[in-house]
Amino acid sequence: MEKERIKQEIMVALSMEVDGWLEEESQLKDGYSYEAALLKRVLNMGKTVMEKSAGEISSNRNKKNFIPVLARLK
């Protein structure tokens, strides 16, 4: 059941991004701003999928390598 909840959260977030894109893209006048806005949206979508499926993205680059001391003793 957990996977279904995660899937629903991802779909809601992606739907919001697509809705925002559809509103924004008609206002973009040149190719550069169109491409930059699209790239921003796609990166947000990827970040959303990763955060919803794997957890929040840490700003600490060493956090992913952290293993508690007690876990090493097992």
C-alpha positions in Angstrom: 0.0 0.0 0.0 3.0 2.3 0.6 3.9 2.2 -3.0 0.4 3.3 -4.1 0.5 6.3 -1.7 4.0 7.3 -3.0 2.7 6.9 -6.6 -0.3 9.1 -5.9 1.9 11.8 -4.3 4.3 11.8 -7.3 1.4 12.0 -9.7 -0.2 15.0 -7.9 3.2 16.8 -7.8 3.9 16.1 -11.5 0.4 17.2 -12.4 0.9 20.5 -10.7 4.2 21.0 -12.6 2.5 20.2 -15.9 -0.3 22.6 -15.1 2.2 25.3 -14.3 4.1 24.6 -17.5 1.0 24.9 -19.6 0.2 28.3 -18.2 3.8 29.5 -18.4 4.7 28.3 -21.9 2.3 30.4 -23.8 3.9 33.6 -22.3 7.4 32.7 -23.4 8.5 34.7 -26.4 12.0 33.4 -27.5 13.6 30.0 -27.7 16.2 30.6 -25.0 13.6 31.5 -22.3 11.4 28.6 -23.5 14.2 26.1 -23.2 15.4 27.5 -19.8 11.8 27.3 -18.4 11.3 23.8 -19.7 14.6 22.6 -18.2 13.7 24.1 -14.8 10.3 22.3 -14.9 11.9 19.0 -15.9 14.5 19.3 -13.1 11.8 20.0 -10.6 9.9 16.9 -11.8 13.0 14.7 -11.4 13.7 16.2 -7.9 10.1 15.5 -6.9 10.2 11.9 -8.1 13.5 11.3 -6.3 12.4 13.0 -3.0 9.0 11.1 -3.0 10.6 7.7 -3.7 14.0 8.0 -1.8 13.4 10.7 0.8 14.5 14.3 1.1 17.6 15.4 -0.7 20.3 16.2 1.7 22.6 19.3 1.3 25.3 17.4 3.2 27.2 15.4 0.6 28.6 13.0 3.2 25.2 12.1 4.6 24.7 9.3 2.1 27.9 7.7 3.2 27.1 7.9 6.9 26.9 4.5 8.7 26.1 4.6 12.4 28.9 3.0 14.5 26.5 0.3 15.9 25.5 -0.8 12.4 29.2 -1.5 11.5 29.5 -3.9 14.4 26.8 -6.3 13.1 
